[in-house]
Amino acid sequence: MKKKQWQGWGLGEQAEQHYLVQPRALAGGGDIRHVSEFLRASGWRDKSKTGGPLHMESPDRAVRVAYDPYVLPGGWAIHGRADGANGEWSAHLGRQTPVEIIAGLTDQLTRPRSAHAPNVWAPLQEQQWHARREGRHHIATSPDGLAWMHFRQDADGRALWWAGARDGQGIGWTAQFTSTTPMHLVQAFSAALASPEPVMRPRGRVPHSAQITVTSVSVLPSQLSAWQQARITAARAAAWARNSVRSTRPRATTRPHAAAGGARTRR
């Protein structure tokens, strides 16, 4: 038994065939643990039921992230409750949305908001996406024409963000964001969508599409484990830093009536 366990690691481990897929938007869904383990390491609560869909909740209970493949059309649902500055918002992303693109949004949920004004179109422009305007609609399309990002507004002023990717065979996914979705989250999504970096998929999990390019690579199980652990470690470190800052903040000064009560006690 010990010998069999040891054969999977160290000098005795065997390389496994994986594939780097481009464009990433058509790489298929991937392993949802890429999203869930990062959130868990960031202090999110796992509210999933055994054998049921994924359901994660932020530490302050303000945001919920769910993945349900058992219903139609299925996929990702992210909900944020209303607060003093923003109204209630939601995002729905198809089940074939690559987890690396999902993580662009969900990772951002664990980080402090930048002081810079968000710009959803900036990451797309940096990657030479083609932008145009059609009446009330703003549209950006990837250079290969396979992915898009739209801002739509009807005659009544109701707006939404719509994105997605589709190949020549009709295989793909779509995503929708309500107009109240915080713009820094939509920007994080657009940056992950437009990234030229390929994503990795194991053998048997590569979509059959004429529009993708694959590069075969040999990967050791220990390498995969190390890459995954590095991502989790980074999430834990960031969560620890945030909690440390909160714990070292000075407490509010003693209330006036409490100080007066103490003075009377000393008499």
C-alpha angles and dihedrals in degrees: 000000000000091000092054092050092050094051090072094061143048120005092347098056120113125228116242127214116247134165134227107220128205133221091035092209090072098043095103129243102301128190112334090209086078084073104030099047092052091051092047091050088050091060100265119147119243105223095172120133119230109276092002135107123296115269121177127177129198119243091254091045090236097119133040126196119194136175119193119175093170098077133058125288086004128178137108127345122185121185130185123191122229119268136176094285104030138039125232112293140183143188128201121195129182122251093249092058104121112251090230089063092044088051090055086068102033095046088055089057088068096052134078114262115258119246089228119094109255121244115194093191098051097081089048093050090050089058093048097252115171112247128194140158126232110185107291092353126093114199134187123184129191117249091253092049093235100109134041145185120204136183109201130189126180128211091271092056095252109146141188140172116239126188139162150129134242135176129214092272093057095254115140147080143259135216132201130196124189116238089250093061107120108260095227088062093050089049091052088052093049091050091053091045094051097042111123092210113115121233127225126242129178122241111285094027099079114110118242099242132140089211098066131081119214131196118196116228133177113228130184117227089236090056092052090048092049093050092049092046092050090057092049092046091053090052092050092048092051091048091049091050092051092048091047091054091051093048093050096050111114114256121242115277119262112281114253095242091052091053091049091050090052092052092054090050092057094055 
